[in-house]
Amino acid sequence: MTRLFGFGLKEKRPGKNDVSDYPDSSATGSEGAEEIKGLSNLYCPQEDSPAHVRDIADVLSETGKITADQLSGIRRKQAKKPTSDIAQVIKKLKLADETEISMAAASLYGFEFRRVEPKQVDKEAFGKLELDYIKSNRIMPIAFRKESQGLQGETLVVATSRPSDLFVIEDAKRQARMNVEVVVCLDEDISKACDAFGEEESDYQLDDIISDMTDVEVVQEQKRDFEDLEKMAGQSPIIKFVNYLISNAVREGASDIHIEPKDEFTKIRYRIDGVLFETKQSPLKMHPAVVSRIKIMSNLDISERRLPQDGKVKVSVGDRGIDLRVSTLPTNRGEKVVIRVLDSKSIMRDMKQLGMEPDVMRAFRKQIALPHGILLVTGPTGSGKSTTLYSALCQMDGDKLNISTVEDPVEYELDFCNQVQANEKIGLDFASALRSFLRQDPDIIMIGEIRDNQTARIAVQAALTGHLVLSTLHTNDAASSITRLINIGIDAYLIAASLNAVLAQRLVRKICPKCKKTYKVPKNMREYVKEAGVKPEQLFHGRGCDYCRGTGYAGRVGIYELLVIDDKFRDMINKDTSVSNMRRVFRESGQPGLFDDGIKKVKQGLTTIEEVLRVTEICGQNE
């Protein structure tokens, strides 16, 4: 049986009230005129109300995923913008997740819904459509199915995240030259498959690239021609090598790429899960051309090798947009390059993914819902402060609130708030941006970092005048943040009046799930284990495998301590703001510290006690 997809067209059928069914109105005689006059009383024109077309919201309501009141709310929201996509309205109201919406769409159009992992995709079937076509139209072939009932040939099974786009389905059928069977999947399933198969196409063998460079010669330092160097930086092997370094870093989940010239070779290192790993070595003769290629990409001056330079560039790896922050530094062996890899997928997380314990999560959510005051997130560089702040901002209603941020640099672009890039060279620092914010009727202000007295004073002023201020501070723990603000030059009574809470955090490496096993406690750890009350059977570690590069760790999770400033703490701030006193009062409050939260992660089998000690031993937790 063939399914026909209609578009709500109605066939007009003549009825009793159709004027064409009656004698011509030009007929003479009073009898005909009275007959038509009588007919006019039967005909009463009225506006046709638009017929409601069943949609995803109806399916969710029918399956009990949303209530009748929620359905009414969706309709009111959509009525304000009739052209808006109903699925986007539901997502914005947070009434259903991506999976539930996709299942509803599949049911609406009569298709099967399934999750599709890259390993389940038939490579030959996937090749039936071009990779760019799959990415742009969100439809991918995943398998072949033999026809049943004695029919000849095969059917191509295609998965799409846009089942409503019937024209694309028909076009895919035309391009593949096969009958197609449609299933519905998540958009992320298509992205993962594209990444997996795209990597195979773009994966370079480093040895092959280097062998292509036998004809590359770099002239002596004092005779180098920069025009020739720029030309060499554009040669195919150099481009391939740099592309390889970037794409491989994204695949490996690296946050930074270090390109360091040594005496006889160039060392390439990736920072993964906060730890540097050497990944490649390349011939030293490639180094000047590689650096020049990176400078050209980021619009830096390739002729300037005596001074540090900073730049940025946007690249695409698969269908993922990646921002790169490039920094060059002259050394005695040549220019060292560090590339910070900023992947929005790695930072735009739901707060549930941050690793907070339920009680800390509830308290933190209350803090970001307050109308005014200051909320600080503290920790060293690389401890996940930006991720926490961005996740907090994502919980806020950007349609009803005026959210403004000033950052240096703006690492990730958020479409629901106004972001300002600080630039001290032109006088646009944090303090001047904050002054402008206060004239822009803000509700929420996010400051990249409180660095000086001027910025801190304006932040306090904003908090006291009815704004919620989020910012970061570099301190070892939550309690010492008060002392830091005092040292910056803020009066104690202002801190007590404006500060709502301080969240201190660290990132610990997670035990690799592929090689996780229980282990015997080392002698040097037994004392800590005993004090922490951890049972030996609760201790796990990773023995090391290819998946975790032999480290026993894969991925990271946060450990947190949240200091909520209550009345007792405010009184203490006005009396004694020394670090030791602040820490004592925090411990007496009974709130868990960083070490305590880390031990909970150890008991849950997420990390090791060695990791917890590594990141908390300088935090004053055991004083």
C-alpha angles and dihedrals in degrees: 000000000000120000115223118202109213130195101217096271114162126208113231113229123188113248139180093275094052107115090215089069094064135069119283111279089230091070113128127232134063092259092061092043093052091047091055091044089055090050091053089062089058094052115077113169116218136173115263111236111228112262113244113240115212110248143172093284090058091051092050090050093048092051093048096247092123131026128238091255091052090049089053090050090053091051092050091049092049092047089064090058108024092182094056120115110254091218091056091049090053091048092049091052088047092228096134137013128237094268095051092048092049091049090051091050091050091051092047093055096037098249133131119254121218140157113244121205119195091245089059093057117098107231093212091050091047089056092062089087129042116259093235090051091051092049096048098042098034095227124118136178110238108172149353121247122197115232115253132216094048095299118147127239135021136282121227113228110215127187121209136178090203106060091164092066098089093165092061090049090052091046091051089052090051094048094046091045090218139101110265134214113204128217127173122235138167120280090238090058089061092046092051092050091048090050092049097047094035090056090056090055096045098036109121129203106229093210090055091050093049092047088056089059099064089110094053111106125180114206122226119288096252093049102041115140108212093203089058090046091054089049091050091049088060095054115117099246092053092048091048092049094051091044088051092052092051099042092045090050090053092048091049092049093242120169096198139024117210117198107187127178115222133180097277107007145015115257118216117199133177125205106222122176089351096305127102118236126187107232108167145007120208132187113278091231088068094056102086092048093047091050091048091050091053091047092051091050092052097041096248128148108265091193093060109084101147099068132053116255134196128202144149139219137183118226136174122230108187102320094326120108110223127190117211124200109201124201125179125195127187112233133176090263098043139286118330116210127202119188119195110210111214112191115179090207090063096052107032096081135153111250090244088068094057093082098240117156112247095253092048090046092053093048092046092050089053090053095053089048093058116110097227144004136074126293115190128196113199137189142103125292111293096023095119100258094139092049091053093048094047090048089051092050090051089060091060126089104249091186094061100031132062103227119186130178134189114199140168098236115004097231101182129021116234117195095203098061142044112254124196124197111220114228115179092184090072096035097261101130129151093272096051091045090051091052089054091047091058089059091050097069096247128186099185125027123189118194117195092220139343101232107155146023095263094054092045093050094051090046090053090047091051092049093050092049095057108279131121110232123196120190146145132245131189106237133130096238142000098263095055091058090081091055090048091055090049089052090050088058107262116140116245094236090055091051091049091050099045109030115093104173146336123220116198118192146175135186120236125189116252122232111259108257091211097061102022116142141150117266143186116265113252115239094246090055100046094088093053092045091051093049091047093052094234117156117228092239089058093062118098136169138173116256091206130261141173091272092061096033090248094297099109090231133095124175130350138256131196129247117201147189120194121202110196111196105229129172093274091053092046090055090050092050089058091050109038126000099177115136094241092051093047091051092047092052090047092053091047090054089068095232113144117253130216093273092048092051090047091054089053088056089050091052090049090054093242099119143358130263088239089062093049091051091047094060100032105039092095095044098087091242095139099043 
